[in-house]
Amino acid sequence: MPVYIALLRAINVGGTGKLPMTELKAICEKLGFTDVKTYIQSGNVLFRSDETEAKVGRELDEALGKVLGKKPGVMLRSRREMQTIVENAPFPDAKPNYLLVSFLPDAPPKDALDRMVAPDGEEAVVAGREIYVHYPVGSGKSKLKLPALAAGTSRNLNTVRKLAEMAAEMEDG
C-alpha cells in the first residue's frame, strides 16, 4: 500500500487554520487511511492508502474544509517524490533552514520566476511541482515577492528531509 505525505496549507501558522495534530490524525483515520503519523504542528501527515493521489487529496481537503470552515489546500507527494525532492535540492551551501521547498498543486508555468522580486538576494529554482527558494536573510526577514508561491505551502529542507526519512521507514517497515 503506497505511503503518502500530505502537506497542508496555512495550518497553525500565524493564528490561522488552528488544527491540533491529534485531530488531523483522527480525520485521516476516519477517511480510512492507515499507519497515520503527524510531524510537527504545521500540517504534515503521513499515511497509507490504496486510493489514487487525486482521490486521497480531494477527500482529505474536503474533510478538512468541513472542520476548518474552508478547504486549506492539500499537497500530496509519494515517498519516492519526497526523496527525489531532497536529493535534487539546489543551493548546496545554503543552511537547510534557509532553503524552503514550496509544494504546489501543479507544475508552475514556465515563466513562474519572471515576476520574482528578490531584494535580499533570494534565489529560486523550479523543479516539477516544487519551487526551491534560498533565503540568505531567512524567510521571516525576506521581502521576496514571488506570486507563483501563493498556491502552495512551504517547508524548510530540514522538515522535508525528516518527512522523506519517516516515509522511507514506513515503506521499509
C-alpha positions in Angstrom: 0.0 0.0 0.0 1.5 3.4 -1.0 2.8 5.8 1.5 1.6 9.4 1.0 2.9 12.6 2.6 0.3 15.4 2.8 1.4 19.0 3.4 -1.4 21.3 4.4 -1.6 25.0 3.6 -2.0 27.6 6.4 -2.3 25.2 9.3 -1.2 26.5 12.7 0.7 29.4 11.1 0.1 33.0 12.2 -3.1 32.2 14.1 -5.0 30.8 11.1 -6.2 27.3 10.5 -5.9 26.0 14.1 -5.9 22.2 13.9 -4.4 20.0 16.6 -2.3 17.2 15.1 -4.4 14.7 17.1 -7.5 15.9 15.2 -5.7 15.7 11.9 -4.7 12.1 12.6 -8.3 11.3 13.6 -9.6 12.8 10.3 -7.2 10.8 8.3 -8.1 7.6 10.1 -11.8 8.3 9.6 -11.2 8.5 5.9 -9.7 5.0 6.0 -6.0 5.9 5.8 -3.8 3.6 7.8 -0.4 4.0 9.7 -1.2 7.7 10.2 1.7 9.8 11.6 1.9 13.6 12.0 5.1 15.6 12.2 5.4 19.0 14.0 2.4 21.3 14.2 2.5 22.8 10.7 0.2 20.4 9.0 2.3 17.4 7.9 0.8 14.0 7.9 2.0 10.6 6.5 -0.3 7.6 5.9 -1.0 4.7 3.7 -3.9 4.4 1.2 -4.8 2.3 -1.8 -6.6 5.2 -3.4 -5.2 7.4 -6.1 -3.3 10.5 -5.2 -6.1 12.7 -6.7 -8.8 10.9 -4.7 -6.8 11.0 -1.5 -6.0 14.7 -1.9 -9.6 15.6 -2.7 -11.1 13.6 0.2 -8.7 15.0 2.7 -9.1 18.6 1.5 -13.0 18.2 1.7 -12.9 16.6 5.2 -10.6 19.4 6.5 -12.8 22.0 4.9 -15.7 20.8 7.0 -13.7 21.2 10.2 -11.9 24.4 9.3 -14.7 26.2 7.5 -12.8 26.3 4.2 -10.5 23.9 2.4 -6.9 24.6 3.3 -5.3 23.0 0.2 -3.5 19.7 0.4 -0.3 19.0 -1.4 0.4 15.2 -1.7 3.6 13.6 -2.5 4.7 9.9 -2.6 7.7 8.7 -0.6 9.8 8.5 -3.8 8.8 12.0 -4.9 9.8 13.3 -1.4 13.1 11.5 -1.6 13.8 13.0 -5.1 12.9 16.5 -3.8 15.6 16.1 -1.1 18.2 14.6 -3.4 17.7 17.4 -6.0 17.8 20.3 -3.7 19.8 23.1 -5.2 22.0 25.6 -3.3 24.3 23.1 -1.5 25.9 25.9 0.5 22.6 27.1 1.9 21.7 26.4 5.6 18.9 23.8 5.5 16.5 26.1 7.5 17.2 28.9 4.9 16.2 26.7 2.0 12.5 26.4 1.6 10.7 24.0 -0.7 7.3 25.3 -1.9 5.0 22.4 -2.7 2.4 23.3 -5.4 -0.7 21.5 -6.5 0.5 21.6 -10.2 3.7 22.4 -12.0 4.1 26.2 -12.1 4.1 27.9 -15.5 7.4 28.2 -17.4 7.5 31.9 -16.6 6.9 31.4 -12.8 10.2 33.1 -11.9 9.9 36.0 -14.3 8.0 38.2 -11.8 10.2 37.4 -8.9 11.4 40.4 -6.9 14.3 39.4 -4.7 15.7 42.4 -2.8 17.6 40.3 -0.3 19.5 38.2 -2.8 17.0 35.3 -2.8 17.4 32.6 -5.4 14.8 30.3 -6.7 14.7 27.1 -8.9 11.6 25.4 -10.3 11.6 21.6 -10.4 8.4 19.7 -11.2 5.7 20.8 -8.8 8.1 22.4 -6.4 9.9 25.7 -6.2 13.1 25.8 -4.1 13.9 29.2 -2.6 17.1 30.1 -0.8 16.5 33.0 1.6 20.0 34.3 2.6 18.5 36.5 5.4 15.9 34.0 6.4 12.3 33.7 5.2 11.0 35.7 8.1 13.0 38.8 7.2 12.8 38.4 3.5 10.9 40.9 1.3 10.7 38.3 -1.6 7.8 38.7 -3.9 7.1 35.6 -6.0 3.4 35.2 -7.0 3.8 31.6 -8.0 4.3 30.6 -4.4 0.8 31.6 -3.4 -0.9 28.4 -4.4 1.4 26.2 -2.4 2.8 25.6 1.1 6.5 25.7 2.1 8.7 23.6 4.4 12.3 24.1 5.1 14.8 21.5 3.9 15.2 20.0 7.5 11.5 19.3 7.6 11.4 17.9 4.1 14.4 15.6 4.9 12.6 14.3 8.1 9.4 13.7 6.2 11.3 11.7 3.5 13.0 9.7 6.2 9.7 9.0 8.0 8.1 7.9 4.7 11.1 5.6 3.9 10.8 4.0 7.4 7.1 3.4 6.9 7.7 1.8 3.5 10.6 -0.3 4.6 8.9 -1.3 7.9 
